[in-house]
Amino acid sequence: MKEETVKQILNHLFSLDMQYFEENKVTQISAVIKQGANQICNELRYSQIFDKIDSYVYYLGQIYFIYTVSPTILVSMFIFSFISNLLIFYFNQKQSQILKQESEESEFKDFALDDILNNMLVIKTFGTEKREIQNLCKTIQQNKINTEKRQKYQKIANIIDNSAYDIIKIVIILQIFFYSGLQEDKALFANTLTEIIGYSYCTFTITNDFLKIFKSQPQDYYENRKKYIGKVMKLFEAVPKIKQDYESSLSETNLFQGDITFDNVSFSYPVSNDHLAQMNQQKHRDEKQKKQQLNNQETQQTSQQQVLDAAQETDSNSTEDELKQQEQDDEDVLNKQQNKQTDQLVTKNLSFQIKKGQFVAFVGTSGSGKSTIIKLIQRFYDVNSGAILLDGQNIKDVSLNKLRKSIGLVSQEPSLFDNDIEYNITYGCENDKYTQEELKYICDISGVSEFVFDPKRFPEGLKTLVGTKGTKLSGGQKQRIAIARALIKKPKILILDEATSSLDAESENTVQQYIDQLVGYKGMTIIVVAHRLSTIIKSDNIFVMKKGELKEQGTHQQLLALNGIYSKLVHHQLSFQNQEI
Ligand SMILES: Nc1ncnc2c1ncn2[C@@H]1O[C@H](COP(=O)(O)OP(=O)(O)OP(=O)(O)O)[C@@H](O)[C@H]1O
């Protein structure tokens, strides 16, 4: 049941576009899935209460019997059952309030722990181990206090639960003795004693179930439901702006050939929910300030000139009208911005062409939009205006699967799966469709063979486990595995997004040599985003970006001769390197 729920959630997650994952923390999504799946399963179990209809029919018979013997006994049984159940629910409620807090804290503790593990390097560099331990201990301590409190309430609820049933029995016995004193047929009355005591559980169970539906437990239950299932439902409310079609399969011949055209492309990032929330908060703060100012203004005006009251009132009314109008305008702007883009264009009227088999590079200052262009080519986002064409087809009109299968990406910090090297390299091969010769060849051209087949350092060869996020490998090794992983899927376009910029000079040189050898490989188009200009000197075309605009383009020599932005960048880097030396 749980697997099915998790599967449905994951299916939905995979249907969402990259924007969702750029806006939401991975750890939070993971917690929602885990807790939400549990709650959904509980809900399904809870609905089994309605399966008890049979038992209720049976209880009704028992109630009727007690009623015929003595309605007073029946009423007193209900009253006692009701009171004791209320008490039990009260303590259960207390318990679950704390449980809720406890689970929030434990969720927070998990995030804190994840954060520590993900930032181990930063913590060690800054020497903040002690502070991290103290912070985590504080959370754990608070968690412990709440657990103790919850256990106390649990004990009280258990005591009442156990004794309530006995108290009801005593009450029945006392009442029957009282009645038997009045009844003539004492023997008959005594006979019913055992039967009524035997039936006493029915009022207890009925009131308990009744309260479960209408009183505190369902409330707590729905609280939790709101908390976790609500979040899961919210997750299901998220709709992809770009439909994902990861299920369709394609043959290699159907892939794009690698001609890319940007035709007057302008783009700005969509407004994120966080940003919207911030804007809302700012809007409320501004409103408050305006109202305060308006009040001050009114008080001042009244005390200064009473004669002009009437005229002033008109004025202040008009100010109020203006304020209302302003508020309305603000709201309109906010509404318009929902599901819309920010005003800040990240690329502006961008037009260029990349021909099949070319080796091109994007350079420019930080924030000039280079990585955004890469995201747009992969259609992680849709453009505001203009069009991106692949082999002459607008990418909006083609299958996303075909687009993504045609592209191999190597990013700055490639993420590897906690498995062996072979698994990571062949990750993109559908149904393990690859031969050992193919794998060996890919390892050779990507530079993986250079280290992986060294029996001293890698006795397990391709079966060497890489560790979580590839921690057992160096940056250069990880990068070469990422290149091999991209190449084995035979992409028509290979994108290297600052693939070597986080490496040291030596590793960068090694990786760069292998990248250089790939130029012209099977007519593959190679797009490089580079900071170090020495790595792109041989490219067929260099696009120079500044503040989202394409300022220059040409070969290294042509751009140097132009003596423009590129030439300045080159000289800047050269003087910087000389200084370093
Ligand atoms: N997911 C995002 N949401 C909103 N704005 C973004 C997002 N990603 C990037 N930006 C903004 O878009 C602009 C261009 O960023 P981009 O990453 O494309 O630049 P870049 O040239 O690749 O920079 P760098 O060389 O530093 O990596 C920047 O102003 C950046 O703040």
The ligand as an ORCA input file, in Angstrom:
! r2SCAN-3c Opt
* xyz 0 1
  N      16.566     29.859    -10.977
  C      16.696     31.187    -11.068
  N      15.691     31.988    -10.661
  C      15.792     33.333    -10.754
  N      16.869     33.967    -11.253
  C      17.908     33.226    -11.669
  C      17.887     31.797    -11.602
  N      19.051     31.333    -12.092
  C      19.781     32.418    -12.458
  N      19.101     33.546    -12.207
  C      19.538     34.920    -12.504
  O      19.731     35.026    -13.892
  C      20.875     35.799    -14.196
  C      21.804     35.011    -15.121
  O      22.274     33.871    -14.393
  P      23.169     32.747    -15.093
  O      23.370     31.671    -14.098
  O      22.579     32.384    -16.389
  O      24.500     33.566    -15.333
  P      25.932     33.021    -15.740
  O      26.414     33.907    -16.821
  O      25.893     31.573    -16.053
  O      26.722     33.308    -14.397
  P      27.974     32.511    -13.790
  O      29.098     32.674    -14.758
  O      28.233     33.205    -12.498
  O      27.554     31.084    -13.612
  C      21.501     36.165    -12.864
  O      21.141     37.482    -12.557
  C      20.888     35.211    -11.877
  O      20.731     35.809    -10.626
*
